């Protein structure tokens, strides 16, 4: 990766590229309309993108309610995976959540997505429960993960 990756809040013009990443990453992608709704209409939603050379290479989103944030989605294009892009997207979400008053964050992860589970563990998330047959495309269970102190995680990563 020769160019610098910047992390910023998602805007409406980003939706087309984000949707392409969504379709390439998931068997049941969110629709363009859903993504637009998140950015334009959902007052509790906060989305960030990773941009390199004018190209969106990853994105992540969350809902922030009261003192909690719920990460809704994250995806990075294949050629930018394993280069800390997902880590920085999650830390960007945590920073945005903390600014909005959140103290902790939750998410669901596929029970067999060991790479994502390791990433989340490195960011202070731990397993708190299971949602049986959560993913309708495979019937796979989801692990419910929580980070109980996002400010601590941000400090540990010098953010």
DODREN-319848 format. One record per residue (C-alpha): chain; x, y, z. Coordinates in pm, 1 decimal, always signed. Layout:
# residues N
A / X / Y / Z
...
END
This chain:
# residues 159
A / +0.0 / +0.0 / +0.0
A / +187.0 / +305.3 / -127.0
A / -78.0 / +566.6 / -59.3
A / -208.0 / +682.4 / +274.0
A / -546.3 / +559.0 / +387.4
A / -765.0 / +827.7 / +541.1
A / -1060.5 / +759.7 / +769.4
A / -1357.4 / +993.0 / +760.1
A / -1732.5 / +1007.6 / +806.3
A / -1931.3 / +853.4 / +520.1
A / -2120.0 / +1094.8 / +295.4
A / -2396.0 / +1040.9 / +41.4
A / -2157.7 / +1046.0 / -259.8
A / -1972.4 / +748.5 / -102.9
A / -2277.9 / +520.0 / -122.5
A / -2211.8 / +386.9 / -474.3
A / -1863.9 / +260.1 / -384.7
A / -1978.3 / +136.9 / -42.9
A / -2257.5 / -59.1 / -208.6
A / -2006.0 / -223.4 / -443.3
A / -1799.9 / -330.7 / -140.1
A / -2117.4 / -452.6 / +32.8
A / -2212.6 / -667.2 / -268.6
A / -1861.9 / -809.3 / -304.3
A / -1840.6 / -891.8 / +67.4
A / -2177.3 / -1037.3 / +165.7
A / -2421.4 / -1293.9 / +28.2
A / -2710.2 / -1077.6 / +151.0
A / -2591.6 / -718.9 / +102.8
A / -2773.0 / -415.7 / +235.0
A / -2957.8 / -232.9 / -43.0
A / -2856.2 / +107.7 / -174.3
A / -3176.6 / +242.0 / -19.8
A / -3082.9 / +100.7 / +321.5
A / -2737.9 / +257.6 / +305.4
A / -2882.1 / +593.0 / +199.5
A / -3132.7 / +569.8 / +485.1
A / -2849.9 / +511.0 / +732.5
A / -2659.4 / +818.4 / +616.6
A / -2952.8 / +1053.5 / +554.9
A / -3239.6 / +953.2 / +783.2
A / -3112.7 / +749.9 / +1079.8
A / -3025.7 / +992.0 / +1359.6
A / -2847.3 / +724.4 / +1565.3
A / -2633.9 / +595.2 / +1276.0
A / -2268.2 / +683.7 / +1231.6
A / -2068.2 / +547.3 / +936.8
A / -1704.9 / +586.0 / +842.5
A / -1507.3 / +503.1 / +530.4
A / -1145.5 / +423.5 / +458.0
A / -1031.3 / +605.1 / +146.5
A / -709.4 / +559.3 / -48.1
A / -630.0 / +760.9 / -357.9
A / -991.4 / +874.3 / -393.0
A / -1122.4 / +515.5 / -374.7
A / -1330.9 / +379.7 / -87.5
A / -1150.6 / +64.1 / +31.6
A / -1360.0 / -10.7 / +339.3
A / -1642.7 / +111.4 / +554.6
A / -1805.4 / +45.8 / +889.8
A / -2121.1 / +158.5 / +1065.0
A / -2280.4 / +172.4 / +1404.3
A / -2585.6 / +290.2 / +1589.2
A / -2519.9 / +496.3 / +1901.1
A / -2795.7 / +496.9 / +2160.5
A / -2747.5 / +639.1 / +2508.2
A / -2420.6 / +496.0 / +2643.3
A / -2397.8 / +207.6 / +2392.7
A / -2284.6 / +164.4 / +2035.4
A / -2386.2 / -130.6 / +1818.4
A / -2160.5 / -198.2 / +1521.3
A / -2394.0 / -281.6 / +1233.5
A / -2152.7 / -364.8 / +952.5
A / -1792.6 / -356.0 / +835.5
A / -1624.4 / -456.2 / +511.6
A / -1285.1 / -402.8 / +349.4
A / -1194.5 / -482.3 / -10.8
A / -972.4 / -791.7 / -43.2
A / -651.4 / -614.0 / -143.9
A / -665.5 / -395.6 / +169.8
A / -737.5 / -674.1 / +416.9
A / -479.6 / -763.3 / +684.0
A / -335.3 / -411.1 / +663.2
A / -504.4 / -267.4 / +975.2
A / -783.1 / -100.6 / +773.7
A / -1058.6 / -285.7 / +962.9
A / -883.9 / -211.5 / +1292.9
A / -871.4 / +159.0 / +1214.2
A / -1233.8 / +160.1 / +1096.1
A / -1345.5 / +7.4 / +1427.0
A / -1132.3 / +250.8 / +1626.6
A / -1286.0 / +534.3 / +1420.9
A / -1632.0 / +405.5 / +1513.3
A / -1529.7 / +387.9 / +1878.9
A / -1403.3 / +745.1 / +1866.8
A / -1728.6 / +861.8 / +1707.6
A / -1931.9 / +666.5 / +1962.0
A / -1734.2 / +810.9 / +2253.5
A / -1793.7 / +1164.4 / +2118.6
A / -2165.6 / +1082.9 / +2122.0
A / -2153.2 / +965.1 / +2482.8
A / -2118.4 / +588.9 / +2438.1
A / -1908.0 / +401.2 / +2689.6
A / -1932.7 / +49.0 / +2544.3
A / -1987.2 / -125.6 / +2212.6
A / -2148.4 / -447.9 / +2096.9
A / -2158.7 / -645.2 / +1773.4
A / -2244.3 / -985.3 / +1632.2
A / -1989.9 / -1203.4 / +1454.3
A / -2031.9 / -1532.4 / +1271.2
A / -1933.3 / -1826.4 / +1489.6
A / -1690.2 / -1953.3 / +1225.1
A / -1535.2 / -1617.0 / +1131.0
A / -1220.9 / -1676.8 / +1331.4
A / -1025.2 / -1392.8 / +1170.4
A / -1286.2 / -1135.4 / +1270.4
A / -1311.4 / -1285.0 / +1618.7
A / -935.0 / -1244.2 / +1665.2
A / -952.6 / -883.8 / +1545.9
A / -1236.5 / -804.9 / +1784.8
A / -1054.3 / -971.9 / +2075.6
A / -750.5 / -753.4 / +2003.6
A / -979.5 / -452.2 / +2041.7
A / -1114.1 / -554.5 / +2382.4
A / -1428.3 / -741.8 / +2279.1
A / -1532.3 / -1056.6 / +2463.9
A / -1809.5 / -1309.5 / +2408.8
A / -2128.4 / -1241.2 / +2601.3
A / -2381.1 / -1469.1 / +2431.4
A / -2504.0 / -1647.4 / +2120.6
A / -2784.7 / -1568.0 / +1875.6
A / -2894.4 / -1905.4 / +1737.6
A / -2927.6 / -1930.9 / +1358.4
A / -2879.3 / -1552.9 / +1331.3
A / -2747.6 / -1554.4 / +975.2
A / -3029.5 / -1652.7 / +740.7
A / -2797.6 / -1724.9 / +445.1
A / -2622.8 / -2014.3 / +625.7
A / -2817.9 / -2070.6 / +946.4
A / -2494.3 / -1997.7 / +1130.0
A / -2501.3 / -1876.9 / +1488.7
A / -2373.5 / -1534.0 / +1586.8
A / -2158.4 / -1465.0 / +1888.0
A / -2257.9 / -1149.6 / +2072.3
A / -1945.9 / -957.5 / +2167.9
A / -1905.6 / -658.6 / +2399.8
A / -1632.5 / -409.1 / +2465.1
A / -1726.0 / -267.5 / +2805.0
A / -1485.3 / +30.1 / +2792.4
A / -1425.2 / +182.3 / +2450.8
A / -1236.9 / +477.6 / +2601.5
A / -983.7 / +233.4 / +2748.5
A / -943.2 / +68.2 / +2408.4
A / -894.7 / +406.2 / +2240.4
A / -629.6 / +499.5 / +2497.6
A / -450.6 / +165.0 / +2452.5
A / -430.0 / +236.1 / +2078.6
A / -330.0 / +601.8 / +2125.0
A / -644.7 / +730.9 / +1955.7
END
